[in-house]
Amino acid sequence: MSTIKDVAKAAQVSVSTASRALNDNPRISDATIAKVKAIAEQLNYQPNSSAKALSKGEVNIVGVVFPVTNETAPANPFQLDIIRGANTELVDKNYVLATAICQDKASLLKNVQAMVEQSKVHNFLVLYAEEKDPIADYLRKTGQNFVVVGQPTQTTDRYINNDNILAGRKATSYLLEHKQATAPILVRSAKKWQYEQDREIGYQEAMLAKGLTPLVYELEKNDPKAFFLEHPTIDAIISVDDINLLRFYNQLTTINWPTSLPAICFNRSRLLSLASPTAIKVDMMPRKLGAKAVQLLFNRKTQSQLVGFKIIDS
């Protein structure tokens, strides 16, 4: 395997000049840059990405910051699929992943600070967005390169996302048009995540466009028996994601209420397929989100990008 010394010798320049030329240093003439790159290609020279990163004061690691969850919370399959997509892209770039997962904000901030200050990690994917988030504030103030997966709380943050309002509207319209639903409820948590709020907006828009009354069921707040007794005409379910649909089904079993109502759910996890094979899925393309997030991370000229979705009824 050829080395940088081999390239420099063939180009009749110093090793430092060859290195600068391969990195498009403005101090090197265009002619020298073209010559060195041509010789590097002829010799099939592969740069050492780790050494290149270290020369810039960083390591070839991307930190992935998860939202705070308690110790007993199940792994989120959507986030895991994002990681799978991101890792596939990073392998080609000779980068690896490091994760920050904690049970409280103070610990999470300490974890991220250690990654930056001790491990020299300066590239991050943040898998959530919250107002007044100390982790995002730290990344901004210290000038880290990061991409939010979701809708950011500040317009200056770079992000990758789905159009969740459109997805909410399309999912609701699908139930109304293809399942003849007239009183579908939206099931969400009390977390007030931005993606939940956006999907609820889309649901409300689709319902009001048909002259129907939106009905929102909050898992931590509503009692299933009382809710169904108050709204006996409920004939379909829209869930903001797969985990919340499974939680809702679990609540229904405690009151012996049938779970056979037509249902549509965002995300397409295998867990959901086992628990509710008849539920219609809105595939939000998490692996593509992860891959595109990495591409965006290393393309600082681009501010944001949207990834599509598709409805799967089978």
Disulfide bonds with the S-S distance in Angstrom:
none
